[in-house]
Amino acid sequence: MAPGDGPAEGEAAIEVEVAYSPAAGQVVQVTLSLPAGATVAQALRASGLLSRHPELQAESLQCGVWGILCAGDVRLRARDRVEVYRPLKVDPKEARRLRYRGDRSAAKPR
């Protein structure tokens, strides 16, 4: 399935969305019309995200459907949202601690 390919004439179609956040505060969303029975991997290829974002390595991608981690061979249903996850740079607990410490020091009277 090449980018831009939709379902063949007479074939049932499903509409899915593929989402990726290349950086904090940025979200790229692509809505696709795919043949019924399409997989997560097929949706990723059809979205064009892999070619537009060279930092994404197809073999090491972490993906999920509606926030639930899944493999590339999972079949999609209509209105599914495929999410491409990027690795965390900071542990969420540590980030929260750092924000808390920063807020506390700013709130102290001088």
ROSE-4610 file (N, C-alpha, C; in Angstrom, 1 decimal, always signed):
// ROSE-4610
residu = [M/M/M/A/A/A/P/P/P/G/G/G/D/D/D/G/G/G/P/P/P/A/A/A/E/E/E/G/G/G/E/E/E/A/A/A/A/A/A/I/I/I/E/E/E/V/V/V/E/E/E/V/V/V/A/A/A/Y/Y/Y/S/S/S/P/P/P/A/A/A/A/A/A/G/G/G/Q/Q/Q/V/V/V/V/V/V/Q/Q/Q/V/V/V/T/T/T/L/L/L/S/S/S/L/L/L/P/P/P/A/A/A/G/G/G/A/A/A/T/T/T/V/V/V/A/A/A/Q/Q/Q/A/A/A/L/L/L/R/R/R/A/A/A/S/S/S/G/G/G/L/L/L/L/L/L/S/S/S/R/R/R/H/H/H/P/P/P/E/E/E/L/L/L/Q/Q/Q/A/A/A/E/E/E/S/S/S/L/L/L/Q/Q/Q/C/C/C/G/G/G/V/V/V/W/W/W/G/G/G/I/I/I/L/L/L/C/C/C/A/A/A/G/G/G/D/D/D/V/V/V/R/R/R/L/L/L/R/R/R/A/A/A/R/R/R/D/D/D/R/R/R/V/V/V/E/E/E/V/V/V/Y/Y/Y/R/R/R/P/P/P/L/L/L/K/K/K/V/V/V/D/D/D/P/P/P/K/K/K/E/E/E/A/A/A/R/R/R/R/R/R/L/L/L/R/R/R/Y/Y/Y/R/R/R/G/G/G/D/D/D/R/R/R/S/S/S/A/A/A/A/A/A/K/K/K/P/P/P/R/R/R]
num = [1/1/1/2/2/2/3/3/3/4/4/4/5/5/5/6/6/6/7/7/7/8/8/8/9/9/9/10/10/10/11/11/11/12/12/12/13/13/13/14/14/14/15/15/15/16/16/16/17/17/17/18/18/18/19/19/19/20/20/20/21/21/21/22/22/22/23/23/23/24/24/24/25/25/25/26/26/26/27/27/27/28/28/28/29/29/29/30/30/30/31/31/31/32/32/32/33/33/33/34/34/34/35/35/35/36/36/36/37/37/37/38/38/38/39/39/39/40/40/40/41/41/41/42/42/42/43/43/43/44/44/44/45/45/45/46/46/46/47/47/47/48/48/48/49/49/49/50/50/50/51/51/51/52/52/52/53/53/53/54/54/54/55/55/55/56/56/56/57/57/57/58/58/58/59/59/59/60/60/60/61/61/61/62/62/62/63/63/63/64/64/64/65/65/65/66/66/66/67/67/67/68/68/68/69/69/69/70/70/70/71/71/71/72/72/72/73/73/73/74/74/74/75/75/75/76/76/76/77/77/77/78/78/78/79/79/79/80/80/80/81/81/81/82/82/82/83/83/83/84/84/84/85/85/85/86/86/86/87/87/87/88/88/88/89/89/89/90/90/90/91/91/91/92/92/92/93/93/93/94/94/94/95/95/95/96/96/96/97/97/97/98/98/98/99/99/99/100/100/100/101/101/101/102/102/102/103/103/103/104/104/104/105/105/105/106/106/106/107/107/107/108/108/108/109/109/109/110/110/110]
x = [+0.8/+0.0/+0.9/+0.8/+1.6/+0.9/+1.6/+0.9/-0.1/-1.2/-2.3/-3.2/-2.8/-3.7/-4.9/-6.0/-7.2/-7.7/-8.9/-9.5/-9.8/-9.8/-10.1/-11.6/-12.0/-13.4/-14.3/-15.3/-16.2/-15.7/-14.5/-14.0/-14.4/-14.7/-15.1/-13.9/-14.2/-13.2/-13.4/-12.3/-12.3/-11.5/-11.9/-11.2/-10.4/-9.1/-8.3/-7.4/-6.9/-6.0/-4.7/-3.6/-2.3/-1.7/-1.2/-0.7/+0.7/+1.5/+2.9/+3.2/+3.9/+4.4/+5.9/+6.5/+7.9/+8.6/+7.9/+8.5/+7.3/+7.7/+6.7/+5.9/+4.6/+3.7/+3.4/+4.0/+3.7/+3.0/+2.0/+1.3/+1.0/+1.4/+1.1/+0.1/-1.1/-2.1/-2.5/-2.6/-3.0/-4.2/-5.2/-6.4/-6.4/-6.6/-6.5/-7.8/-8.0/-9.1/-8.4/-8.5/-7.8/-8.8/-8.4/-9.3/-9.5/-10.7/-11.1/-10.0/-9.6/-8.6/-7.2/-7.0/-5.6/-5.0/-3.7/-3.0/-2.3/-1.8/-1.1/+0.1/+0.9/+2.0/+1.6/+0.5/+0.1/-0.4/-1.0/-1.4/-0.2/+0.8/+2.0/+2.7/+2.8/+3.4/+2.5/+1.2/+0.3/+0.3/+0.6/+0.5/+1.7/+2.8/+3.9/+4.8/+4.4/+5.2/+6.6/+6.8/+8.2/+9.1/+8.6/+9.5/+9.7/+8.7/+8.8/+9.6/+9.7/+10.4/+11.5/+12.7/+13.8/+14.2/+13.8/+14.2/+13.4/+12.3/+11.5/+12.1/+12.4/+13.0/+11.9/+11.4/+10.3/+10.4/+11.6/+11.8/+11.8/+12.1/+12.1/+11.0/+10.0/+8.9/+8.0/+7.6/+6.6/+5.3/+4.3/+3.0/+1.9/+0.8/-0.4/-1.7/-2.8/-4.1/-4.9/-5.2/-6.0/-5.2/-3.9/-3.1/-2.7/-3.1/-2.7/-1.6/-0.5/+0.7/+0.3/+0.7/+0.4/+1.4/+1.4/+2.3/+1.8/+2.7/+2.3/+1.3/+1.2/+0.2/-1.2/-1.5/-2.8/-3.7/-4.9/-5.9/-6.6/-6.8/-7.5/-9.0/-9.8/-11.2/-11.5/-12.7/-13.1/-12.9/-12.4/-12.2/-11.1/-10.2/-9.1/-8.1/-7.4/-6.3/-5.0/-4.1/-2.8/-1.9/-1.2/-0.3/+1.2/+2.1/+3.5/+4.2/+4.8/+5.4/+6.9/+7.4/+8.8/+9.4/+10.7/+11.2/+11.2/+11.1/+11.1/+12.5/+12.7/+14.1/+14.3/+13.2/+13.3/+12.2/+12.6/+11.6/+10.5/+9.2/+8.1/+8.2/+8.5/+8.6/+9.7/+10.8/+11.9/+11.6/+10.9/+10.4/+9.5/+8.6/+7.7/+8.5/+9.5/+10.3/+11.0/+11.6/+12.3/+11.4/+10.2/+9.2/+8.8/+8.6/+8.2/+9.3/+10.5/+11.7/+11.8/+11.6/+11.7/+10.6/+9.4/+8.2/+8.5/+9.0/+9.2/+10.2/+11.3/+12.4/+11.9/+11.0/+10.5/+9.5/+8.8/+7.8/+8.4/+9.6/+10.2/+10.4/+10.1/+10.3/+11.8/+12.1/+13.5/+13.9]
y = [-1.2/+0.0/+1.2/+2.0/+3.2/+4.4/+5.5/+6.7/+7.2/+7.5/+8.0/+7.0/+5.7/+4.6/+4.5/+4.4/+4.2/+2.8/+2.5/+1.2/+1.0/-0.2/-0.5/-0.3/-0.1/+0.1/-1.1/-0.8/-1.8/-2.4/-2.1/-2.7/-1.8/-2.4/-1.7/-0.8/+0.4/+1.3/+1.6/+1.9/+2.4/+3.7/+4.6/+5.8/+5.7/+6.0/+6.0/+7.2/+7.5/+8.7/+8.2/+8.7/+8.4/+9.7/+9.7/+10.9/+10.6/+11.7/+11.7/+13.0/+13.1/+14.3/+14.4/+15.1/+15.2/+15.9/+16.8/+17.6/+18.0/+18.5/+18.9/+20.0/+19.9/+21.0/+20.9/+19.9/+19.7/+18.4/+18.4/+17.1/+17.1/+16.0/+15.8/+14.7/+15.1/+14.1/+13.9/+12.6/+12.3/+11.4/+11.8/+11.0/+10.2/+8.9/+8.0/+7.2/+6.8/+5.9/+4.7/+3.6/+2.3/+1.2/+0.1/-1.0/-1.7/-2.2/-2.9/-4.0/-4.2/-5.2/-4.7/-3.4/-2.8/-2.9/-3.0/-3.1/-1.8/-1.8/-0.6/-0.3/-1.3/-1.1/-0.5/-1.0/-0.4/+1.0/+1.4/+2.7/+3.7/+3.2/+4.0/+4.3/+3.2/+3.4/+4.4/+4.2/+5.0/+6.5/+6.7/+8.1/+9.0/+8.3/+9.1/+9.7/+9.4/+9.9/+9.4/+8.1/+7.5/+8.2/+8.7/+9.4/+10.8/+11.5/+12.9/+13.1/+12.1/+12.2/+11.1/+11.4/+10.4/+9.9/+10.6/+10.1/+8.8/+8.6/+7.4/+6.2/+5.2/+3.9/+2.9/+2.4/+1.5/+0.3/-0.3/-1.5/-1.3/-0.1/+0.2/+1.1/+1.3/+2.2/+1.6/+2.4/+2.0/+2.7/+1.9/+2.4/+1.8/+2.6/+2.1/+2.6/+2.0/+2.4/+2.9/+4.2/+4.8/+4.6/+4.8/+4.8/+3.4/+2.3/+1.0/+0.5/+0.2/-0.3/-1.6/-1.6/-2.8/-3.0/-4.2/-4.6/-4.0/-4.1/-3.6/-4.4/-5.7/-6.6/-6.5/-5.6/-5.5/-4.9/-5.5/-5.0/-3.8/-2.8/-1.6/-1.7/-0.9/-0.7/+0.7/+1.0/+2.3/+3.3/+4.4/+5.5/+5.3/+4.3/+4.1/+5.2/+5.4/+6.4/+5.7/+5.7/+5.1/+6.1/+5.9/+6.8/+6.3/+7.2/+6.8/+7.5/+6.7/+7.2/+7.4/+8.5/+8.8/+8.5/+8.2/+7.8/+9.1/+8.8/+9.9/+10.3/+11.6/+12.2/+12.3/+12.4/+12.6/+11.7/+11.0/+10.2/+11.1/+10.8/+11.7/+12.1/+11.1/+11.4/+12.4/+12.3/+13.2/+14.6/+14.7/+16.0/+16.7/+15.9/+16.5/+17.0/+16.3/+16.7/+18.0/+18.1/+19.3/+20.5/+20.3/+21.4/+21.9/+20.9/+21.3/+22.1/+21.6/+22.4/+23.8/+23.9/+25.2/+26.1/+25.6/+26.4/+26.9/+26.0/+26.3/+27.4/+27.3/+28.3/+29.7/+29.7/+30.9/+31.6/+30.7/+31.2/+31.8/+31.5/+32.0/+33.5/+34.1/+35.6/+35.9/+37.0/+37.5/+38.3]
z = [+0.0/+0.0/+0.0/-1.0/-1.1/-0.6/-0.2/+0.3/-0.7/-0.2/-1.0/-1.5/-1.4/-1.9/-0.9/-1.5/-0.7/-1.0/-0.6/-0.8/-2.3/-2.8/-4.2/-4.4/-5.6/-6.0/-5.4/-4.7/-4.2/-2.9/-2.4/-1.2/+0.0/+1.1/+2.3/+2.8/+3.2/+3.7/+5.2/+5.8/+7.2/+7.2/+8.1/+8.2/+9.6/+9.5/+10.7/+10.8/+11.9/+12.1/+12.6/+12.1/+12.6/+13.2/+14.4/+15.1/+15.6/+15.5/+16.0/+16.5/+17.6/+18.2/+18.1/+17.1/+16.9/+18.0/+18.7/+19.8/+20.7/+21.9/+22.9/+22.3/+22.3/+21.8/+20.3/+19.6/+18.2/+18.0/+17.2/+16.9/+15.4/+14.7/+13.3/+13.2/+12.6/+12.5/+11.0/+10.6/+9.2/+9.2/+8.5/+8.4/+7.1/+7.2/+6.1/+5.9/+4.6/+4.3/+3.8/+4.5/+4.2/+4.0/+3.3/+3.2/+4.6/+4.7/+5.9/+6.2/+7.4/+7.7/+7.6/+7.4/+7.4/+8.7/+8.8/+10.0/+10.4/+11.7/+12.2/+11.3/+10.9/+10.0/+8.6/+8.1/+6.8/+6.9/+8.1/+8.3/+8.4/+9.1/+9.2/+7.9/+7.0/+5.7/+4.9/+4.9/+4.1/+4.6/+5.9/+6.4/+5.9/+5.5/+5.0/+6.1/+7.4/+8.5/+8.5/+8.1/+8.2/+7.2/+6.1/+5.1/+5.5/+6.1/+6.5/+7.8/+8.6/+9.9/+9.9/+9.4/+9.4/+10.7/+11.8/+13.1/+13.5/+12.8/+13.0/+12.3/+13.1/+12.5/+12.6/+11.5/+11.4/+12.3/+12.4/+13.1/+14.6/+15.1/+16.5/+17.1/+16.3/+16.7/+17.8/+18.6/+19.7/+19.2/+19.0/+18.5/+19.4/+19.4/+20.1/+19.4/+19.8/+19.3/+20.5/+20.5/+21.6/+22.9/+22.9/+24.1/+24.6/+23.9/+24.3/+23.4/+23.9/+23.1/+22.3/+21.1/+20.2/+19.2/+18.6/+17.5/+16.2/+15.2/+13.8/+13.1/+13.5/+12.8/+13.3/+14.3/+14.8/+13.8/+13.5/+12.6/+13.1/+12.3/+12.7/+12.5/+13.2/+13.0/+12.7/+12.2/+11.8/+12.9/+12.7/+13.6/+14.7/+14.4/+15.3/+15.2/+16.3/+16.3/+16.6/+15.6/+15.8/+16.3/+17.3/+17.9/+17.9/+17.4/+17.3/+18.5/+19.4/+20.6/+20.4/+21.0/+20.9/+22.3/+22.4/+23.7/+24.6/+25.9/+26.9/+27.1/+27.2/+27.5/+29.0/+29.8/+31.2/+31.8/+32.9/+33.6/+34.1/+33.9/+34.3/+35.8/+36.7/+38.1/+38.4/+37.7/+37.9/+37.4/+36.2/+35.7/+36.7/+37.3/+38.3/+39.5/+39.9/+41.1/+40.7/+39.5/+39.1/+39.0/+38.4/+38.4/+39.8/+40.7/+42.0/+42.7/+42.6/+43.2/+42.6/+41.3/+40.7/+41.1/+41.3/+41.8/+43.2/+44.0/+45.5/+45.6/+44.8/+45.0/+44.5/+43.5/+43.0/+43.9/+44.8/+45.7/+47.0/+47.3/+48.5/+48.5/+49.7/+49.7/+49.8/+49.2/+49.2/+50.3]
